[in-house]
Amino acid sequence: MRIDTSIIRDYLSGGTDHIGHWIFRSITDDGVLMFERPAEGLEAAVENAARDALAALDGFRPHNAELFRRLFPKWREICENVNVILAVGCPAPYDAMVREHDGEEYIILDLIRLNNYNADIKTLMTPFLTHELAHICIHSDYPPPTDADDYHKTLEYIVFDEGFAHLLAFRDGIECFDFEPIIQKHLFRSLEKLGFAVSETDIENRAALLREANTGDYWNKFGAISGKLYLASHLNDIEAIYNAGPDNMLACILREAITVEDITVENADEFFERHIKYLVDDGIICDDEDIAYFSGDEYRGVIKAHMARETDRHHMVYFGKGEKQIGAAQYNTYQSEDGKCFILDFWVFPEFRGGGTGRACFAALKARAEAEGAAYYEINSEKEASVRFWKSLGFEENGRDEYDMPLFILQ
């Protein structure tokens, strides 16, 4: 590694030359000077951090070294020649980054920002440097888009580049790690935002979405997180995904993503026909009186009226995958009360059942409901197979409703 400590040396000697260093005009694309003067009295901490950082850089070994080697066979050669700048003065949240200058890429590590994690610098350096070195290796194989106006190319590159870097740096031993709880919690919310971003046409909104895809709170970086968790769910194919390149990965993610499509009041009658068929075919209702009620104007009129409310609106949705509708649900989120999301109906169409489809659809619904203010979830069910399904998702028994149906709650 070619390590530049000139900013640190100038700062520790009381100088000000480092304020004009080129890195502070490269943090954002607009070239604005972004230097944040360090608070007073940090010199000793920075000196110690610099010492520890240099020790960690000497003989660096990335997280997931064997996978890193398979993805980037030339990583050691790249590592030997990579430029690393130890810095202070980068504004939040820019603690570590790769920036290009005069035709070369540089890894920039802000020691004050890293110190703010209140962790051992030697330990921190491994994930941070794994992340940034992964970027350098990826850029060597797949150079970043040069046309800043090509929105979709830039978005798909962020998903690929940041997805791989975030996954490899997440922790050591990712091939043995259980990502399922994280996927259930974060993937579908990120995918929903990614789908929204892909279809955005407004220029200003596009610029904001590109920033949000890769900056800010960790789990809200929807581009990076969509890429990372897609890869985490396809670890057995990760080398093939990498070799297929950025152009292919976003398309694959969108083909596999579960979408949630709101049904309007005008299109509710089609839903009602599918709904009554589901209730009968799945044995939810059996007698003629119930069939007449759920097929009748009274029930359907109430539902439509609730769909038109401004607050606590009733939702009918279809779940989709690719071009196909694969399931449906009805739910209410009571924002005006305590944030309960009551799920009236939830079903996967018979030809798509199995293989975790129901779990994926619920995760997508949960992401949508949380965005609308849902704090917890409740459902009533007495069918044995349905009860097993809801309990497998973490729902617990919660008494009975006014119709003497068993209630289940997820908090």
LOFI-595706 format. One record per residue: x, y, z of N, C-alpha, C in turn. Coordinates in steps of 0.2 Angstrom, whole numbers, plus 5000, padded with zeros to 4 digits. Example, Ala and Ser with C-alpha at 12.3 -4.5 7.8 and 13.67 -1.06 7.14 Angstrom:
% LOFI-595706
506649725039506249785039506649845039
506449895035506849955036506450005039
% end
This chain:
% LOFI-595706
500449945000500050005000500450065000
500250114997500550184997500150225001
500450235007500050275012500250345013
499850385013499950465013499750485020
500150505024499950535031500050605031
500150645026500350715026499750755029
499150745029498650775032498750775039
498850705042498850695049499550735052
500050735048500650765050500550845051
500250865046500150945046499650965052
499150925053498650935058498950925065
499350875066499750865073500250925074
500550955069501051005070500651075070
500051075070499651145071499651175064
499751145059499751185052499051185049
498951225044498251225041498351215033
498851195031498951175024498451115022
498351075026497851015025497151035023
496951095025496251115024496151125016
496651135013496651145005496751085001
496851025005496950965001496350944996
496550914991496050904986495450854988
495650814993495050764995494450804998
494550865000493950905003493550934998
493750934992493350954986493150894982
493250834984493050774980492550734984
492350754990491850724994491250714990
490950774988490350764984490550784976
490050774972490150784965490250854963
489950894967489950964965490551004966
491050974969491751004970491751064975
491251064979491251114985491651094990
492051144993492551124999492151105005
492251035007491851015013492350995018
492651045022493151025027492751045034
492851005038492551015045493051015050
493251075053493751085058493651035064
494150995065494150955071494050995078
493650965082493650995089494351005092
494351045097495051055100495150995105
495850985106496050935110496050865108
495950855101495950785099496650755096
497150795097497750785094498050715096
498050705103498350645106497950585103
497250585103496850535100496950515093
497050575089497250565082497950525081
498450555085499050525085499050445086
498650425092498650355093498250315088
497750355085497350315080497750305074
498150355072498650345066499150295067
499450285073499850235075499550165074
498950155077498550095076498350085069
498150135065497950125058498550095054
499150125055499750105051499850035053
499850015059499949945061499449895058
498849915057498349875054498449865047
498649925044498749925036499349875035
499849865039500349825038500149755038
500249715033500049645033499249635033
498849685030498149685030497849615027
497349595030497049535027496249545027
495949545022495249565022494749515025
494149535027493649485029493549445023
493349385025493149335020493649325014
494249315017494849315012494849265007
494549205008494549155003494049174997
493449204999492949224994493249284991
493549334995493849394992494349374986
494749314987495249294982494849264976
494349234977493949204972493649254967
493349304971493049364967493549404963
494149414967494649464964495349424965
495449384960496149354960496749394960
496649454958497249504958497249554964
496849534969496749584975497449594978
497949554979498549564983498949614979
498949604972499349654968499049724968
498349724968498049784969498149824975
498149774981498249804987498949834988
499449804985500149824986500249894983
499749914978499849974974499350024976
498850014980498350054982498550114986
498250174984498350234988497950244994
498150254999497750265006497950325009
497450375010497550435013497250435020
497650445025497450455032497250525033
496650535035496450605035496050625042
495950695043495450715048495150775044
494550795046494150845043493650835038
493550765037492950745033492250755037
491750785034491150795038490750725038
490350725043489850665043489450665037
489250605035489450535037490050505034
490550545031491050525027491650505031
491650435033492150415037492650375033
492450345028492850305023492550305016
493050315011492750325005493350305000
493150294993493550294988493450354983
493950394982493850454977494450444972
494250474966494750474960495050544960
495750544958496050614957496650604952
496650644947497150634942497250564939
496650534938496750464935496850404940
496950424946497050364951496550364957
496350304959495950304965496250304971
495950334976496250334983495750314988
495950274993495550254999495650315004
495150345006495250395011494950375018
495250375023495050355030495150415035
494550435037494550495042494650465049
495150475053495350445059494850475065
494650535064494250565069493550525069
493250525063492650485061492650415064
493250385062493350315064493350305072
493650355075493750355082493050365086
492650395082491950405085491550345086
491750285083491450225084491550195091
492050225094492250195101492450125101
492850105096493050035095493850045094
494149985095494849985093494949995086
495450045084495550065077495850005073
496249965077496549905073495949855071
495449845075494949805073494449835068
494349905069493949935064494249935057
494849935056495149945050495049885045
494949825048494849765044494149775040
493549785043492949795039492949855034
493249915037493249975033493749965027
494249935028494749935022494549875017
494149825020493849775016493349805011
492949845014492449875010492749925004
493249965006493550015001493949974996
494349924999494749884994494349844989
493749824991493249794987493049834981
492949904983492749954978493349954973
493949964975494449964970494549904966
494449844968494449784964493949784959
493349804962492749804957492849854951
493049914953493149964948493749944943
494149894945494649874941494349824935
493849784938493549744933492949774929
492649814933492049854930492049924931
492349964927492450034928491750074929
491750114934491150154935490850194929
490250204928489950234922490250304922
490350324916490650394915490150444913
489550424911489050474909488650484915
488750544919488350554925487650564924
487450574917486750584916486350524915
486750464914486350404913486150374920
485550394922485250374929485250304930
484950264925484850194927485550154927
486050174923486650144923487050154930
486950214932487250234939486850204944
486250194944485850154949486050084949
486050054944486249984944486949974946
487450014944488150014947488150024954
487750064957487750074965487550004968
487049974965486749914968487349864968
487649854962488149804961488849824966
489049874965489749894968489649904976
489149934978489049944985488749874988
488349834984488149774987488649724988
489149714984489749674985490149704991
490349764991490749794996490449785003
489749805003489449795010489449725012
489349675008489249605010489949585012
490449595008491149565010491349595017
491249665018491449695024491049685030
490449655029489949645035490249615041
490549555040490849525045491249465042
491749435046492049375043491649315043
491749265039491349205039490649215036
490549255031489849265029489549205026
489949155024489649095021489349055026
489449065032489149025038488649065042
488549125040488149165044487449165042
486949165047486249155045485949225044
485849245037485649315036484849315036
484549265037483749265036483449315040
483649325047483249375051483349445048
483949455045484149525043483749535036
483749485032483349485026482649505027
482349465032481649475033481549545035
481949575039481849635042481949695037
482449685033482749745029482649745021
482649685019482649675011482049705008
481449685010480949705006480749785006
480949815012480849885012481349915007
481949895007482449915002482249904995
481949844994481749824987481149874984
480749884989480149934987480449994985
480850024989481150094987481550084981
481950034980482250024973481850024967
481249984968480749984963480550054961
480350094966480150154965480650204962
481350194964481850224961481950214953
481850154952481950124945481450164940
480850174943480250204939480250274939
480650314943480650384944480850414937
480550474936480750514930480950584931
480750614937480950674938481650684939
482050734936482750744937482950754944
482650804947482850814954482750754959
482150724958482050664962482550614961
482750604955483250554953483950564957
484150634956484750654960484650634967
484150654970484050634977484050564979
483750524974483750454975484450414975
484850444970485450414969485850424976
485850484979486150504985485850454991
485250444991484950404996485150334995
485250314989485450244988486050214991
486450264993487150254995487450295001
487050335003487250375009486750385014
486950405020486550415026486550355030
485950345034485850285039486050225035
486350175038486550115035486050075032
485550065036484950015033484450055029
484550125028484150155024484450165017
485050145016485450155009485150095005
484550115002484150054999484550024993
484950064989485350034984485849984986
486250004991486749964994486449904998
485949915002485649855005485249805001
484949834996484649784991485149744988
485749774986486249734983486549684988
486749704994487049664999486549605001
485949615002485549565005485249514999
485249544993485149494987485749444987
486349474987486949434987486949384993
486749404999486749365005486249305004
485749315000485249264999485449214993
486049234989486249194984486949184984
487249164990487949154992488249094987
487849044986488048994982488249014975
487949064972487949094966488349154965
488749174970488949244971489549254965
489949204964490449214959490149224952
489649184950489249194944488949264943
488649284949488349344949488849404948
489449394951489949444950490249444942
490349384940490549384933490049404928
489449404929488949424925488849504925
489149534930489249614930488649654932
488749714932488249764935487549764931
487649754924487049764920486549704922
486849644924486349594925486049584932
486449614937486249604944485549634946
485549704944484849734945484249704942
484349684936483849654932483549584936
484049554938483949484942483549504949
483749554952483449574958482749594957
482649634952481949654951481449604949
481749554945481349494943481149454949
481549444954481449404960481049444966
481049514965480749554971480049544971
479749534977479049534978478749604978
478349624974478049694974477349694977
477149754980476549754983476149814979
475549794976475149834972474549854975
474449914976473749934979473249934974
472649914976472049904972471549964974
471349994969470950054969470250034971
469850074973469150064974468750044968
468950074962468750064955468849994953
469349964956469549894954469449844959
469049864964468949814970468549754968
468049764963467649704962467949644959
468549654955468949604953469249564959
469449604964469749574970469249534973
468649564974468149524978467949464975
467949454968467849394965468449334967
469049364967469549314969469549304976
469349354980469249344987468749284989
468149294986467649244988467849174986
468249164980468449104978468949074983
469449114985469949094990469549074997
469049114999468749095006468449025005
468149014999467748944999468248894997
468748904992469248844991469648824996
469848875000470348865006469948845012
469348835012468948815018468848865023
468948925022468848975027468148985029
467748985024466948985025466648925021
466148905024465848845021465048845020
464748885024463948885024463748935019
463148925017462848975012462749045015
462649045021462549115024463149155024
463749125026464349165025464549185018
464449135014464549145007464149205004
463549205006463049265004463349325007
463549325013463749385016464349415013
464849375012465549405009465449415001
464849394998464749404991464249464991
464049484996463449534996463749614996
463249654995463349724995463549755001
463249725007463349755013464149755015
464349695015465149685016465549725012
465449715005465849755000465749825001
465149855002465049925003465449955009
465549915014465849935020466649945018
466849885015467549885013467749945009
467349955004467450014999467450075002
467050085007466950155011467650165015
467850105018468450115022469150125017
469050105011469650115006469650185005
469150225005469150295003469250335009
469350315015469550355021470250385020
470250445023470950485023471350445029
471150435034471550405040471250335041
471750285043471550215045471250185039
471550205033471250175026471350105026
470850065023470849995021471249985015
471649935015472049925009471849855006
471849845000471849784996472449784992
472849734992473449734988473549664984
473849664979474149604976474849604977
475149544978475849534978476049504971
476549534969476849514962477549494962
477749454957478449434956478549434948
478949474946479049484939478449514936
478149484931477549504928476949474931
476949424936476449384938476149414945
475549404946475249414952475249344956
475449344962475549284965475149274972
474849334974474449324980474149394981
473749394987473349454989473249454996
473049514998472949525005472449585006
472149595012471849655014472049665021
472149735023472349755029472249825031
472149835037472049905040472649925045
472949985044473450005049473050065052
473050065059472650115063473150165065
473350215061473850265063473550305068
472850315068472550365073472450335080
472650265081472650235087473350215090
473450155090474150135093474550105087
474350105081474850085075474650005074
474149985076473949915075473849905067
474149855064474049835058473649765058
472949765056472549705057472549685050
472749615049472749585042472049545042
471649565038470949535037471049465033
471449475027471549415023472249415020
472549355019473149355016473249285013
473349285007473449215004473849224997
474249164996474649154990474249114986
474149134979473849094974474049024974
473648974973473848904974474448884970
474548904964475048884959475748914961
475748964966476348994968476548974975
476148924978476348914985476948864986
477248874992477848834993478548874992
479048844994479648884993479748944997
479448955002479449025006479149085003
478649074998478349124995477949165000
477549125004477149165009477549205014
478149185016478549225020478749285017
478949275010479249335007478649385006
478049365004477549405003477349445010
477349405016477249445022477749495023
478449475022478949525023478849585019
478549585013478449635008477849675011
477349645013476749685016477049715023
477449685027477649715033478049775032
478449775026478849835025478349895022
477849875019477449925016477049955022
476749915027476349935033476849975037
477449955038477849995043477950065040
478050075034478050135031477450185032
476850145033476250185034476150195041
476650175046476550185053476350125057
476350065054476250005058476749995064
476449985070476849965076476849895077
476349855076476249785077475749755073
475649695073475249655068474749605072
474149605069473649555072473249525067
473049465068472649425063472249375067
471649355064471249305068471249245063
471349185066471349125062471249065066
470849015063470848955067470948895063
471148905056471348845052472048825054
472148765055472748735058473348755054
473348745047473948765043474048835043
473548875043473648955044474048965050
473748935056474048955062474748935063
474948875060475648855060476048905056
475848935050476148985046476249045050
475749075053475849135057476349125063
476249075066476749055072477449055070
477549025064478249025061478549085060
478149135059478349205058478449245064
478249215070478349245076477749265079
477149255076476549275079476349235085
476049265091475949225097475149235098
474849185102474149185104474049255108
473449285106473249345110472549345111
472249295114471549295116471149275110
470449305110469949285105469649355103
469349355097469049425095468249415097
467849465095467149465097466749415093
467049375088466749325085466949255088
467349255093467649205096468149165092
468549205087469049175083469749195087
470149145087470849155090471249205087
471549255091471949305089472649295089
473049315085473749315085474149375084
474649395088474949455087475749455086
475949495082476649505081476949575083
477349575088477549645091478249655089
% end
